[in-house]
């Protein structure tokens, strides 16, 4: 537990919930072999988890969000969530933020772009004392971080999750193996329900079609694999696209950039 008179950074989120400052930071390093799961939990403060290195997936009852390197996920206070990482070290900087720290903070889970300015501010905040001077320079740095969070564009790396047990079985199977083949009839049989029921119930519970949901899961898996250095051609073929160009066209349509430009990489074919 953090000593309020001589605060030293802890590795436990619970120790950051009552610090009398609007923003506090925890630094966490994970080395998953072959995988890591932070069990389901919640905390009173909102959390901004920034993936400095590696990537992870945030899971809640409502959905799943992929957090690639140099992006961050926002989790409002009180939301139960867990984090998964597979087969690679993860370096995470989490900011814990009082709910009333700014009126324009997001009100739901989302992945956001981390601007170069926000990245530098987070790096600077590593050395800011937990009980920083709110009226001084350190307080201004923290307030500017809040401004950057409020202004950050959201990244469409999210799928909603249904509550129906049959649909959940289908969704969890696809999240575990996004390239798994099968048409609507196959997945309806897998979930032990009819094709028409699958189509209707899936849209009712998630707000999107099953086909669009599966495409989004494959996009998230594509970003994960591309971030690990896998070639575009390999990713496209593994995830069931007819050609690399078809995959790239889908990626550009959803993400607004080609895989190479989105990841800032010149070695992707």
Secondary structure, 3 states (H helix, E strand, C coil): CCCCCCCCCCCCHHHHCCCCCCEEEEEEEEECCCEEEEEEECCCCEEEEEEEECCEEEECCCEEEEECCCEEEEECCCCCEEEEEECCEEEEEEEEECCCCCCCCCCCCEEEECCHHHHHHHHHHCCCCCCCCCCCHHHHHHHHHHHHHHHCCEECCEEECCCCHHHHHHHHHHHHCCCCCCCHHHHHHHCCCCHHHHHHHHHHHHCCCHHHHHHHHHHHHHHHHHHCCCCHHHHHHHCCCCCHHHHHHHHHHHHCCCHHHHHCCCCCC
